[in-house]
Amino acid sequence: MFRPTPRQRLLAIAAGFSTGITHSLAVDATSLLVYSVGPLHVKPQLSLSERYDDNIFYRAGNAVEDDFVTVVSPGVNFQLGRRDANYILFDYQFDQLFYLQHSGQNSGDHVFSLNSNLAWKRLTVEGADRVQFLSGILGGTDNLGRRVDRRTYYDNYTIGYALTEKTGIYVAGLFDAVDYEKGTPLYDSNTLRGTGGFAFQVTPKSRLFGEVYYGQAAIDPNGAAVKGPHQEFLGGFLGARGEFTSRLTGRVKAGYEVREFSDRTPAPSAPVVEASLEQRFSDKTSLTLAYTRRNTVSVQVARLSYTADSVSGQLTQVLSSDGKLVGTIGGSFENDDYEEIGGPVRHDVWYRASAAVNYSIQLWLKAGLIYEFESYHSNQVIDYDVNRVSLRVSVGY
């Protein structure tokens, strides 16, 4: 039986993309891709990508294996209301991965998300929920070099109340959890946090705010390991958000966090920072920057925490006069310093970089070429480098 080489397979898929694009230009997809029933809008979506990955198991040296991966991603979006007013959004996406030479690594991921923004005269409610059923290969801090079934949960709600035209108060609740399959040498983790804050409007488009929060982070073993103590934390922030200039928008907040394990084992207490800014240099050029400093419980060792400093940025440039061709260049750096518990102190460094060119053939039809680089280095766990090149076509709004 004839078996195509990876190069032949990629060329065939690229040719198929081109043929599909040519035929689709003659089709008015608006009536097929948006269904409306009163205030409810339903938008089906589909993307197809072919990716070359030179290190699918996140390994080093002779253990490195490469492959071509085909990703088929159908999805659907339900929108109730308008995005510039009250709305509720529900999204579902399914990613099916097919490996050319390692078919045993084929996996499917389900992602459900719900976002809402509701406002009355003085009261506002903002919510974000996400549930993921994942089964792909793990890299990064949780690197096991194999597929791992896992579920993630995220819920974040904020209720605000306007006391006057310029002052308001708010409360927020967050729940974040990861549940790995039984027998995985990683701890399940969950975080619960409650926040109370105030905000003061200093200009029509910017606010100063302050907040205090309390929470708990816990881990549970999936095997014979002993359950570790949960961690309690208390902290506060001062910050600003909104439009700082006509071209600079975002949010910046800084504060301090105190942590302690429930068995009185010490945990790192340190400054915490969250910042995200967007600078628009022109109608065609923009730059986003983000920095976070946070304290996190390890999912590999009980009674162990680390402080993570992460900085990222992305430059976006419109490359054509009609705005259809857009290029992006981005990167991130994360430094993880673990607390000292006897013996060598663990230190991890994580680099990522990416470059992409995306073309909007139609409002509902897009194509992109993406390059990604990832490098992870640790003095106690495995080091690895990964290069990925992807060709992607997506249909939908």
N, C-alpha and C positions, 0 to 999 in steps of 0.2 A: 504494500500500500504506500502511495506517495505521501510523504510527510513534509510539509513546507518548513523551510528554515525560519528562524526568527525574523531575519531581514525580509524574506519573501512575504511572511505573514503581515509585517508592518506595512509594506508597500501595498499589499492587497487591501488592507483596511483603509489606508489613506486614499486609495483610488475609490473605494466605496463611499467614503466621506464626500469626496469631490463629486461623484455622480449623484449622490443624494442631495447635495447642496444645489446642483444645477437644476434638478427637477423641482426642488421645493421652491425655487425662486418664482415659479409660475403659479404657485398656490397661495391664495389668500387664507392664511391660517387663523385669522382673528376669530372667525365663527367656530373653529375647531378647538381653540386653545383657551377660550374664556366663555364660561357659562354663567348667566346671571338670572337669579330668581329674587326679585325685589332687591333688598340690600345685601343679599348673599351672592358672592362671586366665587366660582370654582375654576381653578387654573391647573390643569394637568401639566406635568413637566417630564422631560426625558433627556438624559445626557449619556453619551458614549465616549469613552476614552481608551486609548491604547498607551500603555506606560512601559518604559524600560527602567528596571530597577537593578543596580549593580550589586546590591547587598540586601537581599530580601529578609535574611534572618538577623540582621544587625550584629554581625560578627566581625572578627579581625583575622588577619593572616590567611592561612590555608583554609579556614572555615568559611570564607566568603563564597556565596553562591548568587548568581544573577538570574534574571528571568524577565520575560515579557508578560505583562498583566493587562488583561482586558477588564474594564470596569463598566458595568451597565447600571444606570441609576434612574429608575422611574420614580416619580413622586407626584404629589398633589398638594395644592394650597387652597384653603377655604378662608375667605375674608368676609367678615360681617361688619358693615359700616365702612367709613372712609378713614384713610391713614392721617388726614389732616384734622380729624375730629375723633369721636369715640369709635373704637374698633376692637374686634377680637380676631386674631389670626391663628389658624391651625395649619401646621405643616407636617407632612409625612414624606420621608425619603428612604428608599431602599437601595443599598449599594451591594451589588453582586460582583465579587472578584473572581476571575478565572485565570489561573497560572498556566502558562504554556508547557513548562517542563516539570512543575511541581504541583500536579493537580490535587495532591493531598492537602495542599494549603488553600484550596478554594474556600471562600467564606462569604457570608452575607451579613450585612449590618442594617438594622432598622433604627430609624431616628424619628421620634415624635416630639413636636414642640408646640407650645401654646403661648401666645403673647397677647396681652390685653392692655388697653389704655382707656380708662373711663373717667369722665370729669363731670361734676355738677357745679353749682354756683361757687361753693367753697371747698368741696371735697374732691379729691382725686385718688384713683386707685390704678397702680401700674403693676402688672404681673408678668412673670416669665417662668415657664415650666418646660422641662425637657426630660425625656426618658429615652435611653439608648440601649439597644440589645446588640452587643458587639462580639465579634468572634475572630478578629484578625490577629496578626503577629504583633507582639508588643515590643516596643523599643524604648529608648530614653531611660529615665530613672527606674522604670518597672521592667526593664529588659529581661526576658526569659528566653529569647531566641526561638520562640514557637508560638503557635496559635493558642489563645486563651479566651474562653467564653467569659463574658462579664456583662454586668448591667450597671448603668450609671443613672442617677436621679439628681435633678436640680430643680429647686423651687425658690423663687425670690419675689417677694411682694412688698410694695411700699404703699402706705396710706398717708396722704398729706391733707392738711387742713389749713386754709388761709385765715389767719387771725385778722389781718388788715390787708390793704392793697399791696403792702411791701413786706409783710412778715408772715411767716407760716411755721408750722411744726409738722413733724412726720414720725412715723414708726415703721420699722421694716423687719421682716423675718426671712431668714435664709436657711435652707436645708440642702446639703450636698453629700452624696454618698456614692461609693463604688462597691459592688458586690461581685467578687470573682468566683469562678466555678470551684467546687469542692476539690481539695487536694492541691490547689495552686499554692506555691510557697510565697504567697503575698497575703498580707492582712487586708480584710475588708475594712473600709474606713467610712466614717460619716461625721459631718460637722453640722452643728445647729447653732445659729446665732440670732440674737435679737438686738435691734438698734433703735435708739431714739435721738432725734435731732431737731434743729431749728434752722431756718433760712431767712436771710434779709436781702431784699432787692436793692442793689446800689446803683444800677443803671437800668434802663428799660429791658436790657438783654443780658444782664449778668447778676449773679447772686453770691453772697458770702454765706457759708454754712458751718455749723459745728455739730458733732455727734459723738455719742458714747455708745459702746456696745459690750455685750457679754455673751459668751458662748462656751460650747464644749466640743471637743474633738475626740473621737473614740475609734479604736481598732478592734477587730475580731479575727482570730486565726481561722484558716480554712483546713488545717490539718491537726497534727498533734501538739502544736505549739501552745504555750500557756497564754491565756488572754492577758493583755497588758492593761495598765490603768488608763482611764480616760484623762484627758487634759482639759483644764479650765483656762479661759483667757478673758481678760478685761482690757479694754482700750478706748481710745478716743481720737478724733480727727478734727482739724480745722482746715477749711478749704474754700475754693471759689470755683464757680462753673458758669458757663454761658459764652457770650461773645465778648472777648476782651478787646479786640479791635475789629475793624470792618472785614479783616481777612483771617483773623486768628480766633479759633473757637476751641472749646474743650473743657476739661475739668482737672483740677489739681487739688490734692488733699494730703496732709502729712500729720502724723501723730505718734503715739507711743502705745505699746502693747505689753502687758504683763501676763506671763503664763506660769502654770504650775500643774504637775500631775496630781491625780487624786490621792496617791500614796505619799505625797509630799516630796517626791523626787523632783529636783530642780529642772527647770526648762528655760530656754533662752528668752529673756525679755529684751526687746529692742525697738528702735524706731521703725515705723511702718509708713509706706508711701504708696499712693496710687496717682498716676498722672497720665492723661491722654490729651494730645493737642493736635489740631489740624491747621496748617498754614496754607492758604491759597495764594500763590504767587501771581497767578493770572487765571483766566477762564480755562486754560488748558494744562496748568501745572499746579500740583498740590503735594504737600508733604505731611505725613502723619508720624508722630512720635509718641512712644509710650514708655513708661518706667513704673515698675512695681517693686516693692520690698515687702516681703511677707514672711511669716513664720509658719511652718508646716510640719505635721506629724509624719514620720516615716512609715511606709507600708511594708517595709522589709524587716525592721527590727523594733521590738517593743521598747517603750520608754526612751525613744530617740526622736529628736526634733532637728530641724535644720532651718536656716535662714536663706531664703532665695532672693537674689537680686536679678531682675530681668529688665532688659532694655530692648526695644524694637523700633523699627522705622520702615516706612514705605514711601517711595517717590512715584507719583503717577503722572504720566505725560500723554496728552492727546497728540497723536502723530499725524493725523490727517485733517484737512480743512473741514470735512463733513462730520468729524467727531466719531467716526465709526471705528477707527484704528487707535487702540490705546495700549501703551506700554507701561509696565510696572517693574520696579526693582526694589527688593526689600531684604531685610535681614534682622536677626535677633541674636542676643547673647544672654545666657543665664549662668550665674555663678551660685552654686549651692554649698554652703558651709555648715557641716554637721557639728553638733555639740560634742564635747569631749566626755567620754564615759569610760576611759581607761583604754590604753593601747593607742594605735595610730588614729588620728582624726581624719575622717573621710572628707574629701573635697572633690566635687564634680563640676565640670564646665561643659556647657552645651552651646554649640554654634549652629545657626541656620542661615541660609541665604537662598534667594529665589529671583528669577527673572521671567517675565511673561509678556507675550504679545497677544492681544485679544481683538477680534474683528467682529463687529455687529453686522452680519449680512442683512438681516432684517431685525425689527424690534423683537421678534420672537425666535430668531435663529442666530446663534453665536458660535464662533470657532476660536480656539486658542492653542498656543504652543507654550509650554511651561517647562522651565528647568528648575530643579530644587537640589540643594546640597545640605546635608546634615552631618554634623560631627559631634561625637560625645566622648569625653575623656574623664576618667575617674582614677584615683589612686588606689581604689579598693575593688571596683567592679570592672567589667569589660569596657574597652575602648572600641569605637567603630567609626567608619566614614561611609556615607551613602550618597550616591548620585542618582537622580531620577530625571527622565525626560518624558513628557506626556503630550499627546495630541488629543484635543477634546472638542467635541461638538455637542451643543445643547439646544434643545427645542423647548420653548415655553417662555412665559412672562415671569 
